[in-house]
C-alpha cells in the first residue's frame, strides 16, 4: 500500500492540474474543495473516477461524503482506510 504522503501528493497533483489553475494562493491539505469553490459536483465525479482508476478501488455511493472527499486530508484518510480496511477495523472508536 502506498504511504499516506504518496496519496496526498497524487491527489494534490490531480486537483491542481484539473481544478486549481489560475489560483494565486497555495492549496492547503485542509482546504475544503466545495467551500473554497475548488471542485463542484461534477468535479467530485471526476475525482471519484481518478481515485477508482488510480488505486483500483470502488467508491460506494455511501462513501460520497465531504468527510471522505472534500479535502486532500480527507481523501488521504479515506484512501488509507479503504486500502487497508484491517487497520480501520482495528482502530478504537
DSSP file (Angstrom, degrees, kcal/mol; ACC not computed):
  #  RESIDUE AA STRUCTURE BP1 BP2  ACC     N-H-->O    O-->H-N    N-H-->O    O-->H-N    TCO  KAPPA ALPHA  PHI   PSI    X-CA   Y-CA   Z-CA
    1    1 A X              0   0    0      0, 0.0     3,-0.1     0, 0.0    79,-0.0   0.000 360.0 360.0 360.0 133.6    0.0    0.0    0.0
    2    2 A X        -     0   0    0      1,-0.1     2,-0.1     2,-0.1     5,-0.0  -0.262 360.0-100.1 -61.9 153.9    1.4    3.5   -0.9
    3    3 A X    >>  -     0   0    0      1,-0.1     4,-1.8     4,-0.0     3,-1.0  -0.395  30.3-111.2 -71.4 152.1    2.3    5.7    2.0
    4    4 A X  H 3> S+     0   0    0      1,-0.3     4,-2.6     2,-0.2     5,-0.2   0.851 119.2  58.8 -52.9 -36.1   -0.3    8.5    3.0
    5    5 A X  H 3> S+     0   0    0      1,-0.2     4,-2.2     2,-0.2    -1,-0.3   0.856 103.8  51.2 -63.0 -33.9    2.2   11.1    1.8
    6    6 A X  H <> S+     0   0    0     -3,-1.0     4,-2.5     2,-0.2     5,-0.2   0.911 109.3  50.1 -68.6 -42.5    2.1    9.5   -1.7
    7    7 A X  H  X S+     0   0    0     -4,-1.8     4,-2.7     1,-0.2     5,-0.3   0.956 111.7  48.7 -57.0 -50.4   -1.7    9.6   -1.7
    8    8 A X  H  X S+     0   0    0     -4,-2.6     4,-2.6     1,-0.2    -2,-0.2   0.901 112.1  48.3 -59.2 -43.3   -1.7   13.3   -0.7
    9    9 A X  H  X S+     0   0    0     -4,-2.2     4,-2.5     2,-0.2    -1,-0.2   0.921 113.4  46.5 -65.0 -44.5    0.8   14.1   -3.4
   10   10 A X  H  X S+     0   0    0     -4,-2.5     4,-2.0     2,-0.2    -2,-0.2   0.902 114.6  46.7 -66.4 -40.8   -1.1   12.3   -6.1
   11   11 A X  H  X S+     0   0    0     -4,-2.7     4,-2.8    -5,-0.2     5,-0.2   0.926 112.2  51.2 -65.6 -44.3   -4.4   13.8   -5.1
   12   12 A X  H  X S+     0   0    0     -4,-2.6     4,-2.9    -5,-0.3     5,-0.3   0.932 109.7  49.9 -57.5 -47.1   -2.8   17.3   -4.9
   13   13 A X  H  X S+     0   0    0     -4,-2.5     4,-2.3     1,-0.2    -1,-0.2   0.896 112.3  47.7 -60.5 -41.0   -1.4   16.9   -8.4
   14   14 A X  H  X S+     0   0    0     -4,-2.0     4,-2.0     2,-0.2     5,-0.3   0.941 114.1  46.0 -65.1 -47.5   -4.7   15.8   -9.8
   15   15 A X  H  X>S+     0   0    0     -4,-2.8     4,-3.0     1,-0.2     5,-1.5   0.935 115.4  45.9 -62.9 -47.0   -6.6   18.7   -8.1
   16   16 A X  H  <5S+     0   0    0     -4,-2.9     4,-0.3    -5,-0.2     5,-0.2   0.926 115.1  47.0 -62.9 -44.6   -4.1   21.3   -9.1
   17   17 A X  H  <5S+     0   0    0     -4,-2.3    -1,-0.2    -5,-0.3    -2,-0.2   0.823 125.8  28.0 -66.8 -31.5   -3.9   20.0  -12.7
   18   18 A X  H  <5S+     0   0    0     -4,-2.0    -2,-0.2    -5,-0.2    -1,-0.2   0.708 137.1   7.9-106.4 -23.5   -7.7   19.8  -13.2
   19   19 A X  T  <5S+     0   0    0     -4,-3.0    -3,-0.2    -5,-0.3    -2,-0.1   0.612 112.6  63.1-134.4 -21.0   -9.4   22.4  -10.9
   20   20 A X    > < +     0   0    0     -5,-1.5     3,-1.6    -4,-0.3    -4,-0.1   0.322  65.3 132.8-101.8   8.0   -6.9   24.8   -9.2
   21   21 A X  T 3   +     0   0    0      1,-0.2     3,-0.1    -5,-0.2    -4,-0.0  -0.249  69.5  23.7 -61.9 146.9   -5.5   26.5  -12.3
   22   22 A X  T 3  S+     0   0    0      1,-0.3     2,-0.3     2,-0.0    -1,-0.2   0.424  87.8 134.8  80.2  -1.9   -5.3   30.3  -12.1
   23   23 A X    <   -     0   0    0     -3,-1.6    -1,-0.3     1,-0.1     4,-0.1  -0.607  41.0-163.6 -81.7 139.1   -5.3   30.3   -8.3
   24   24 A X        +     0   0    0     -2,-0.3     2,-0.3    -3,-0.1    -1,-0.1   0.553  67.2  74.3 -98.5  -9.2   -2.8   32.6   -6.8
   25   25 A X  S    S-     0   0    0      1,-0.1     2,-0.1     0, 0.0    -2,-0.1  -0.689  89.3-100.6-102.5 156.7   -2.9   31.1   -3.3
   26   26 A X        -     0   0    0     -2,-0.3     2,-0.7     1,-0.1    -2,-0.1  -0.420  32.1-119.8 -72.5 151.9   -1.4   27.9   -2.2
   27   27 A X        -     0   0    0     -2,-0.1     2,-0.2    -4,-0.1    -1,-0.1  -0.843  29.0-154.8 -92.8 116.2   -3.6   24.8   -1.8
   28   28 A X    >   -     0   0    0     -2,-0.7     3,-1.3     1,-0.1    44,-0.4  -0.609  23.8-119.7 -90.0 152.9   -3.6   23.5    1.8
   29   29 A X  T 3  S+     0   0    0      1,-0.3    44,-2.7    -2,-0.2    43,-0.4   0.784 114.1  49.4 -60.4 -27.5   -4.3   19.9    2.6
   30   30 A X  T 3  S+     0   0    0     42,-0.2    -1,-0.3    41,-0.1     2,-0.1   0.527  79.4 122.6 -92.0  -6.2   -7.2   21.0    4.8
   31   31 A X    <   -     0   0    0     -3,-1.3     2,-0.4     1,-0.1    41,-0.4  -0.363  66.8-122.4 -60.9 127.7   -8.9   23.4    2.2
   32   32 A X     >  -     0   0    0      1,-0.2     4,-2.0    39,-0.1     6,-0.4  -0.590  13.4-150.6 -71.3 123.0  -12.5   22.3    1.6
   33   33 A X  T  4>S+     0   0    0     37,-2.6     5,-2.2    -2,-0.4     6,-1.8   0.912  95.1  37.3 -60.3 -43.4  -12.9   21.6   -2.2
   34   34 A X  T >45S+     0   0    0     36,-0.3     3,-1.3     3,-0.2    -1,-0.2   0.947 117.7  46.8 -77.0 -50.4  -16.5   22.6   -2.1
   35   35 A X  T 345S+     0   0    0      1,-0.3    -2,-0.2    35,-0.2    -1,-0.2   0.857 115.6  46.8 -62.2 -36.4  -16.5   25.5    0.3
   36   36 A X  T 3<5S-     0   0    0     -4,-2.0    -1,-0.3     3,-0.1    -2,-0.2   0.469 112.7-119.4 -85.3  -2.2  -13.5   27.1   -1.4
   37   37 A X  T < 5S+     0   0    0     -3,-1.3    -3,-0.2     2,-0.2     3,-0.1   0.752  77.5 125.1  72.0  23.9  -15.0   26.6   -4.8
   38   38 A X  S   <S+     0   0    0     -5,-2.2     2,-0.4    -6,-0.4    -4,-0.2   0.904  75.1  22.4 -80.3 -44.1  -12.2   24.4   -6.0
   39   39 A X  S    S-     0   0    0     -6,-1.8    -1,-0.3    -7,-0.1    -2,-0.2  -0.987  70.2-160.3-128.2 132.0  -14.3   21.4   -7.0
   40   40 A X     >  -     0   0    0     -2,-0.4     4,-1.9    -3,-0.1     5,-0.2  -0.356  46.0 -83.1 -98.1-173.4  -18.0   21.4   -8.0
   41   41 A X  H  > S+     0   0    0      1,-0.2     4,-1.2     2,-0.2     5,-0.1   0.871 132.1  49.2 -62.9 -36.8  -20.4   18.5   -8.0
   42   42 A X  H  > S+     0   0    0      1,-0.2     4,-1.6     2,-0.2    -1,-0.2   0.890 108.3  55.1 -66.4 -38.2  -19.2   17.4  -11.5
   43   43 A X  H  > S+     0   0    0      1,-0.2     4,-2.7     2,-0.2    -2,-0.2   0.837 100.0  59.5 -62.9 -33.7  -15.6   17.7  -10.3
   44   44 A X  H  X S+     0   0    0     -4,-1.9     4,-2.7     1,-0.2    -1,-0.2   0.903 104.2  50.8 -61.4 -39.9  -16.4   15.3   -7.4
   45   45 A X  H  X S+     0   0    0     -4,-1.2     4,-2.3     2,-0.2    -1,-0.2   0.888 110.0  49.5 -65.1 -37.7  -17.4   12.7  -10.0
   46   46 A X  H  X S+     0   0    0     -4,-1.6     4,-2.4     2,-0.2    -2,-0.2   0.902 110.8  50.4 -65.4 -40.6  -14.1   13.3  -11.8
   47   47 A X  H  X S+     0   0    0     -4,-2.7     4,-2.7     2,-0.2    -2,-0.2   0.927 110.2  49.8 -61.6 -45.8  -12.2   13.0   -8.5
   48   48 A X  H  X S+     0   0    0     -4,-2.7     4,-2.8     1,-0.2     5,-0.2   0.923 110.7  49.5 -59.6 -45.5  -14.0    9.7   -7.9
   49   49 A X  H  X S+     0   0    0     -4,-2.3     4,-2.4     1,-0.2     5,-0.2   0.908 111.5  49.8 -61.4 -41.6  -13.1    8.4  -11.3
   50   50 A X  H  X S+     0   0    0     -4,-2.4     4,-3.0     2,-0.2     5,-0.3   0.933 112.6  46.4 -61.1 -46.7   -9.5    9.4  -10.8
   51   51 A X  H  X S+     0   0    0     -4,-2.7     4,-2.4     2,-0.2     6,-0.4   0.919 113.8  47.9 -64.0 -44.4   -9.3    7.6   -7.4
   52   52 A X  H  X>S+     0   0    0     -4,-2.8     4,-1.2    -5,-0.2     5,-0.7   0.921 117.8  41.4 -63.8 -43.1  -11.0    4.4   -8.7
   53   53 A X  H  <5S+     0   0    0     -4,-2.4    -2,-0.2    -5,-0.2    -1,-0.2   0.916 118.2  45.3 -70.9 -43.3   -8.8    4.2  -11.7
   54   54 A X  H  <5S+     0   0    0     -4,-3.0    -2,-0.2    -5,-0.2    -3,-0.2   0.891 126.5  27.4 -69.1 -40.7   -5.5    5.2  -10.0
   55   55 A X  H  <5S-     0   0    0     -4,-2.4    -1,-0.2    -5,-0.3    -2,-0.2   0.409 100.0-121.8-108.1   1.3   -6.0    2.9   -6.9
   56   56 A X  T  <5 +     0   0    0     -4,-1.2     2,-0.2    -5,-0.2    -3,-0.2   0.868  67.9 130.3  63.7  36.8   -8.1    0.1   -8.3
   57   57 A X      < -     0   0    0     -5,-0.7     2,-0.5    -6,-0.4    -1,-0.2  -0.725  56.0-130.2-116.1 167.1  -10.9    0.7   -5.8
   58   58 A X        -     0   0    0     -2,-0.2     2,-0.7    -3,-0.1   -10,-0.0  -0.987  16.0-149.5-116.0 125.2  -14.6    1.1   -6.0
   59   59 A X        -     0   0    0     -2,-0.5     5,-0.1   -11,-0.1    -7,-0.0  -0.854  19.2-141.7 -96.5 114.1  -16.1    4.1   -4.1
   60   60 A X    >   -     0   0    0     -2,-0.7     3,-1.8     1,-0.1     4,-0.4  -0.313  21.2-110.8 -73.9 156.2  -19.6    3.2   -3.0
   61   61 A X  G >  S+     0   0    0      1,-0.3     3,-1.6     2,-0.2    -1,-0.1   0.867 118.2  58.0 -54.4 -39.2  -22.4    5.7   -3.0
   62   62 A X  G 3  S+     0   0    0      1,-0.3    -1,-0.3     3,-0.0    -2,-0.0   0.657 100.3  59.0 -69.5 -13.5  -22.5    5.9    0.8
   63   63 A X  G <  S+     0   0    0     -3,-1.8     2,-2.3     1,-0.1    -1,-0.3   0.510  75.0 101.0 -89.8  -5.8  -18.8    6.9    0.7
   64   64 A X    <   +     0   0    0     -3,-1.6     2,-0.3    -4,-0.4    -1,-0.1  -0.438  57.5 123.7 -80.2  68.7  -19.6   10.0   -1.4
   65   65 A X  S >> S-     0   0    0     -2,-2.3     4,-2.2     1,-0.1     3,-1.4  -0.886  75.4-115.6-126.9 156.5  -19.4   12.4    1.6
   66   66 A X  H 3> S+     0   0    0     -2,-0.3     4,-1.8     1,-0.3   -33,-0.1   0.845 114.2  65.8 -58.1 -33.0  -17.4   15.5    2.5
   67   67 A X  H 34 S+     0   0    0      1,-0.2    -1,-0.3     2,-0.2    11,-0.1   0.784 115.2  29.3 -59.9 -26.0  -15.8   13.6    5.3
   68   68 A X  H <4 S+     0   0    0     -3,-1.4    10,-0.3    -5,-0.2    -2,-0.2   0.746 135.2  21.3-101.6 -30.0  -14.2   11.3    2.7
   69   69 A X  H  < S+     0   0    0     -4,-2.2    -3,-0.2     1,-0.1    -2,-0.2   0.248  90.2  92.0-131.5  14.0  -13.8   13.6   -0.4
   70   70 A X  S  < S+     0   0    0     -4,-1.8   -37,-2.6    -5,-0.2     2,-0.3   0.304  91.6  15.5-104.5  11.8  -13.8   17.3    0.5
   71   71 A X  S  > S-     0   0    0    -39,-0.2     4,-2.6    -3,-0.1     5,-0.2  -0.969  79.4-102.7-166.0 165.5  -10.1   18.0    1.0
   72   72 A X  H  > S+     0   0    0    -43,-0.4     4,-2.6   -44,-0.4     5,-0.2   0.924 123.3  50.9 -60.8 -42.3   -6.7   16.5    0.3
   73   73 A X  H  > S+     0   0    0    -44,-2.7     4,-2.4     1,-0.2    -1,-0.2   0.919 111.3  47.0 -61.3 -44.5   -6.5   15.4    4.0
   74   74 A X  H  > S+     0   0    0    -45,-0.4     4,-2.5     2,-0.2    -2,-0.2   0.911 113.3  47.8 -65.6 -42.5  -10.0   13.8    3.9
   75   75 A X  H  X S+     0   0    0     -4,-2.6     4,-2.9     2,-0.2     5,-0.2   0.915 111.6  51.0 -64.1 -42.4   -9.2   11.9    0.6
   76   76 A X  H  X S+     0   0    0     -4,-2.6     4,-2.3    -5,-0.2    -2,-0.2   0.932 111.9  46.2 -61.0 -46.6   -5.9   10.7    2.0
   77   77 A X  H  X S+     0   0    0     -4,-2.4     4,-2.2     2,-0.2    -1,-0.2   0.907 113.0  50.7 -62.5 -42.0   -7.5    9.4    5.2
   78   78 A X  H  X S+     0   0    0     -4,-2.5     4,-3.1   -10,-0.3     5,-0.2   0.930 109.9  49.4 -61.4 -46.1  -10.3    7.8    3.2
   79   79 A X  H  X S+     0   0    0     -4,-2.9     4,-2.8     1,-0.2     5,-0.2   0.900 109.2  52.5 -61.7 -40.1   -7.8    6.1    0.9
   80   80 A X  H  X S+     0   0    0     -4,-2.3     4,-1.0    -5,-0.2    -1,-0.2   0.926 114.5  42.2 -61.0 -43.8   -5.8    4.8    3.9
   81   81 A X  H  < S+     0   0    0     -4,-2.2     7,-0.3     2,-0.2    -2,-0.2   0.917 116.8  47.8 -67.2 -43.2   -9.0    3.3    5.4
   82   82 A X  H  < S+     0   0    0     -4,-3.1     3,-0.5     1,-0.2    -2,-0.2   0.873 115.9  42.5 -67.7 -38.7  -10.2    1.9    2.0
   83   83 A X  H  < S+     0   0    0     -4,-2.8    -1,-0.2     1,-0.3    -2,-0.2   0.609 126.0  32.8 -87.9 -12.0   -6.9    0.3    1.0
   84   84 A X    >X  +     0   0    0     -4,-1.0     4,-1.3    -5,-0.2     3,-1.1  -0.507  66.5 165.2-139.3  67.9   -6.2   -1.1    4.5
   85   85 A X  H 3> S+     0   0    0     -3,-0.5     4,-2.5     1,-0.3     5,-0.2   0.774  72.8  65.1 -60.4 -26.7   -9.5   -2.0    6.0
   86   86 A X  H 3> S+     0   0    0      1,-0.2     4,-1.7     2,-0.2    -1,-0.3   0.892 101.0  50.2 -63.5 -37.8   -7.9   -4.1    8.7
   87   87 A X  H <> S+     0   0    0     -3,-1.1     4,-0.9     2,-0.2    -1,-0.2   0.907 111.5  48.0 -65.9 -41.2   -6.3   -1.0   10.2
   88   88 A X  H  < S+     0   0    0     -4,-1.3     3,-0.4    -7,-0.3    -2,-0.2   0.882 111.4  50.1 -66.4 -38.2   -9.6    0.9   10.2
   89   89 A X  H  < S+     0   0    0     -4,-2.5    -1,-0.2     1,-0.2    -2,-0.2   0.824 110.6  50.4 -69.2 -30.3  -11.4   -2.1   11.8
   90   90 A X  H  < S+     0   0    0     -4,-1.7    -1,-0.2    -5,-0.2    -2,-0.2   0.647  87.9 103.5 -82.3 -14.4   -8.7   -2.3   14.5
   91   91 A X  S  < S-     0   0    0     -4,-0.9     2,-0.0    -3,-0.4    -3,-0.0  -0.440  78.1-113.8 -70.8 139.5   -8.8    1.4   15.3
   92   92 A X              0   0    0      1,-0.1    -1,-0.1    -2,-0.1    -2,-0.1  -0.356 360.0 360.0 -69.5 154.0  -10.7    2.2   18.6
   93   93 A X              0   0    0     -2,-0.0    -1,-0.1     0, 0.0    -2,-0.1   0.463 360.0 360.0 -74.1 360.0  -13.9    4.2   18.3
